[in-house]
Amino acid sequence: MDSLSLPLDIQRPCDNTPSAARRLYLQKLSGVRYLAIPEVDDTYELTPTYGSSKHVSAEDLTDTDVWEQLH
């Protein structure tokens, strides 16, 4: 696994929505890939391969100058 790969089998606590869609995003400015996990109120927890998680709104993720949805 290369340093920019994000394992998709990350163990997460049960969030009462087991079928919640998880998406992979590339932050274009840093080159870091984040797994986006839906939270309440139209926000997402972004979990990188390494480092601290971030919390963003769905609107933030639509900024194509910053984010690219990989799948």
N, C-alpha and C positions, 0 to 999 in steps of 0.2 A: 504494500500500500504506500503510495507516495505521500509526501507531507501535506498535500492539499486535499487528500481524500477524506471524506467524512463517513465513518461507518454508519450505515442506516439501521443497525440493530442496537442502537444506544438504549440502555436500560433506563426507562423513565418511570416515575411513579404513576400509578393509575390516575387518570384525570377525568374519570366518569364518562369519557367520550372515546372509547377504544377505536372507533372508526374515524377519528378526527384526521383530516388530510394534513399530511406533513409534506412540506415542499423544500427543495434545495435551492438556495440563492447564492450567487456570487456577488461579493461587494467589489465592484470594479476598481475602486481607488486603492484597496489594499491587496486584492487578489485572494482574500480569504473566503472560503465557502462556509455557509451557515445552514443548518437544518432549522427551518421555521416551524415552530409548534404553536398552533392556535391557542390563545388564552381567551379570557372574557373581554367584553367591550371592544371587539374588533382590534385586538392587539396580538402580537406574536412574541414568543421568546425565541431568540436566535441563538443557537448553540453552535459554536465553532469547533473545529477539530482540537484546538488548544486555546487556552485563554478564557476570559470571562464571557458569560452570556450577556446578551443585550435584549432590551425590550423596545419594540417599535410598533407603530400603528400600521394598519393595512395600507393607509394612504402613503406612508413613508416608503413602503415596498414598491409602490407604483412609479417611483422616481427612477426612470430608466437611465439617467445619467450616473446614478449611484449603484443600482441593483439590477442584476440579470437573473431571471428565474431559469434554473437549469432543468428542473422537472418537478 
